[in-house]
Each structure stands twice: as C-alpha cells, then as structure tokens.
C-alpha cells in the first residue's frame, strides 16, 4: 500500500511538471540565443538536435519550465493543449517521420 501511495505521488508530480511547461515558437535565426544545458537553465531541450522544427525549417519550438527566458519574452507563449493544436497544422506536421 505504501508503494501505491508513493507511485501516485510521483505520478502527480511528473504530471504537474508536464502540465506547467511553456512553449514558444522561435525564428530559426534566434537559435544562437538559446543556451542549452547550462546550470540553472529552464530550457528543457538538451541541445539543438532535440528541437522540434517546422516543415520549412524556419521556426522551432522551445520548451521551458519556470520563468520565460529573456530572449523569448516577446514571443507568443503556448500551453500544452495549444502547442498540440499548432503541431497538428500542416506547417508543423511531419508525416514522413
């Protein structure tokens, strides 16, 4: 019974982390502003290869937890549900993957 309670707590902790992520659509020219894998970094992607890019490779999605990085503050922010809707559009859908 203790293990079930512990697993439930862990499940809700992870679910809460996922639901509190924010997403920003960035121009590919802003890629050099992203600091991957630095200490105290809120950016979830570990390196450039983990970024989701649109079909035309002109934009990418940046995922972060906590406060918005300074270089992304002028961008529209999305929550999980809204980013899923965006990814379903033809500009982001990558059917050949």
C-alpha positions in Angstrom: 0.0 0.0 0.0 2.9 2.4 0.8 4.3 1.8 -2.7 1.0 2.6 -4.3 0.8 5.9 -2.5 4.4 6.7 -3.4 3.8 5.9 -7.0 0.7 8.1 -7.0 2.6 11.0 -5.6 5.4 10.5 -8.2 2.8 10.3 -11.0 1.1 13.6 -10.0 4.5 15.3 -9.5 5.5 14.4 -13.1 2.1 15.2 -14.5 2.2 18.6 -12.8 5.7 19.3 -14.3 4.5 18.4 -17.8 1.3 20.5 -17.5 3.3 23.5 -16.3 5.7 23.6 -19.2 5.5 26.6 -21.5 6.3 26.6 -25.2 7.5 29.4 -27.5 7.7 29.4 -31.3 11.1 30.9 -32.2 12.5 32.0 -35.6 15.4 29.8 -36.7 17.6 32.9 -36.7 17.2 33.1 -32.9 18.8 29.7 -32.4 22.1 31.2 -31.5 20.4 32.9 -28.5 19.4 29.6 -26.9 21.8 28.5 -24.1 21.4 24.7 -23.9 22.3 22.6 -21.0 23.6 25.3 -18.7 23.3 25.4 -14.9 20.1 26.9 -13.6 18.7 26.7 -17.1 14.9 26.4 -17.5 15.1 25.2 -21.1 14.1 21.5 -21.4 15.8 20.6 -24.7 19.4 19.5 -24.0 20.8 20.5 -27.4 19.8 21.8 -30.8 19.2 18.3 -32.2 16.2 17.9 -29.7 14.3 20.9 -31.1 11.1 20.4 -33.0 11.3 22.4 -36.3 8.5 23.3 -38.7 8.4 21.7 -42.1 10.1 24.6 -43.8 12.9 24.7 -41.1 12.2 28.4 -40.5 10.9 28.1 -36.9 11.4 25.9 -33.9 9.7 25.2 -30.6 11.4 25.9 -27.4 10.1 24.2 -24.2 10.8 25.7 -20.8 9.8 25.4 -17.2 9.5 28.4 -14.9 10.1 31.9 -16.0 10.3 32.7 -19.7 13.9 33.2 -20.9 14.7 36.8 -21.7 15.2 36.2 -25.4 11.8 34.6 -25.8 9.7 37.2 -23.8 8.5 38.9 -27.0 7.2 35.6 -28.4 3.7 34.2 -28.0 3.6 31.5 -25.3 1.7 28.3 -25.6 0.5 25.8 -23.0 0.5 22.0 -23.7 -3.0 21.9 -25.3 -2.3 24.9 -27.6 1.0 23.6 -28.7 -0.6 20.3 -29.6 -3.1 22.1 -31.8 -0.2 24.0 -33.5 1.7 20.8 -34.1 -1.3 19.3 -35.9 -1.2 22.0 -38.6 0.3 21.3 -42.0 3.2 23.8 -41.2 4.3 21.6 -38.3 3.1 18.1 -39.2 5.9 15.9 -40.3 4.1 12.9 -41.8 7.3 11.3 -43.1 8.8 10.8 -39.6 
